[in-house]
Amino acid sequence: MSITPIVPTDDEEPIYNRLFWLCYLANVLLVTANALTFRFADLITYLGGTEELVGDIVSCGVFVALIARFFLGQGIDRYGVRRLWALSAVIFVIGAGGMAYCRSLGWEIFALRTFFATGIAGMFTCSVVHIQQRVPHHRRTEVIGSLGSSGFVGMVLGTQASDFMLKWFPPGNDQFYALFGIPAILGVFYFAIVLAVTRNDIHRRPKVTPAAHQLLFRYWPGQVVVVAIMMGLSFTVVSVFLTRFVTQRGLGGIGTFFAGYAVSAFFIRILTRRWGETVGRNSMITLGLMGHAIGHLILPSITREWQLIGPSILCGFGHALLFPAVVSLGTESFPKHYRGTGTTIVLGFFDAGAIIFAPILGTIIDTWGIVPMFYTSASIMTLTAAVYTVTANRSVSKDVAVPQELCVTLEDAID
């Protein structure tokens, strides 16, 4: 369908202001801190644990974080972004700092990993809610994408820093003090930035703050939730199972893939930041799904480490397009005063994708091998792209941006 761009008026405030760049810096700190902890499996192995135990601990953290998202959204609507954002940062610092000093494989490490995962979920959700509430309606997709590009910067900084720490610090406790202690320190700086950017916030509590499941059924986002689940599938492939493939093929490390992934996604995100208004979000979703699918399809043919660059660029392309389009479309069904819950619900479907497909893909690998796993993920994402394209074009689409004045009028009417 054709998209008519909305031309900003002269009195429209710029979105790339001091507030935006402070949020951008905070997001870089968050993703850098998270990337430093990619060595969590090494910590568990160092403490005498197994790979299965690593999976159990990580799955437990993701599951609890998914449940917490539903309460987080209602909390944002009821108490405002500032309180929940700051609280999430504190929870993250406790989790990361605790893992730096924890040397037990008992319930403590499960609890700390749960704190860590829940804190990240809350911090990321609150940042998206906060920034999209302060821009014109027709530029929400753009600002979500622009803010998200900070994650690619943090991914490169964090993974490179972790490799440096493994070389700089002697093996053993010192390495893990650094790999998990520094994220806790970054979390403290993040907390300070949150207080700075929200100090003038005024929260208007809705008359009613329904539970997340009630809002989900009332303002169902539509078929875009399936795309969010597919993003969880893709994240599982590249962040969990790609390591096994690289090891089996003797391709060195995964640093080359993630460097290409992050760099390509960053520049593509910047170049396509206005595609939500010009190309359309439905088209962005179709192209993004196919980028992931083709990238997964190419991976089995890789025999040299440098060849990982090709599929990494394709997957980075898919990530760059999908995230802002999915979040923008998915949260659009929810009124502004329930946007906090709407955002947590949409992001929760990413986690649901990981929870659903991780055991399925693992079973395929154990039964038929890792190559069929890539073909399976590529086929599922291609089928989803085809079905979504047909259903999105035949349904009453929300792809056309609606003027901000009309949205405010509708939301006031709901109040």
C-alpha angles and dihedrals in degrees: 000000000000120000123210110210117229111230113217116240121240092252094053110118117239113257095208095073135129091285092054094050093048089053088047091053091048091053092050089053091049097050092042089054092048093048090052088061094056083103090070090115089056090054093053091046090049089054091052099263129137133238089253090056090051089055092048093051094046093045090050091053094048092047094051090045089053091053091045091055091068092054090040092059093051089047092053091051092047104038104019135249096279097065097042093043093052092044091052090052091052091050090050093051091051092050097046095041092047093052089052091063102026112109098170131095092206130100091301095073091048091051094046093049088050090052089048095050094043092049092052091048091052096044094049094044094048092049091054093046092047098049098043091052090061102054134070114276095245092055098050094101090050096050093045089053094045093049090046091058087073087070091064090052090051092047092058094043094047098047093045091047092050091052089050093050092052089056097040102046122058116253115273134035096353092062093052093043086060099039093053103021095058092053088054090053091048087051090058091054088047090054091053091051091050091055090049098050095044100041092105096041117129114197121206107201115218117243088242128027106194123195117270095251091054092052091045092059094040096048100027106183093217130222092341088085089069089056090051089054089050089055088056088052092052093047089053092052096051100034101041113020102030089075091060091050093050091049094049092050094044091235096150112239139339093247092098092054096048093044090055091042095052098041095047093045091050096053094039090051090053094045093048099038092118096044090102088071100033110031097022133242095256090057090047089055094050093048092044094052091049091049090058093042095052091045091054090045092056097047097080090060094056115117101158130053094235090056089069087077093075099057090037090060091049093049090046088052090052093049093047092056102035104053101057093039094049095045093045095047094039096052094042091082091064123079115247094255089057095042091109092061091041092055094048091049094052093046088047090063088061088060090044089057091055093047092048100044104034094077092039094053091043091054091050090052093049092047106037106006138259098287094064087050091061091047090050094051091046092050093048093050093046091051091048091051091052095047093044093050092052096044095043092052093047097045129073097275127216089200095110113084115242120220113260093235091060092048092052091050092051093047092049089051090054091051 
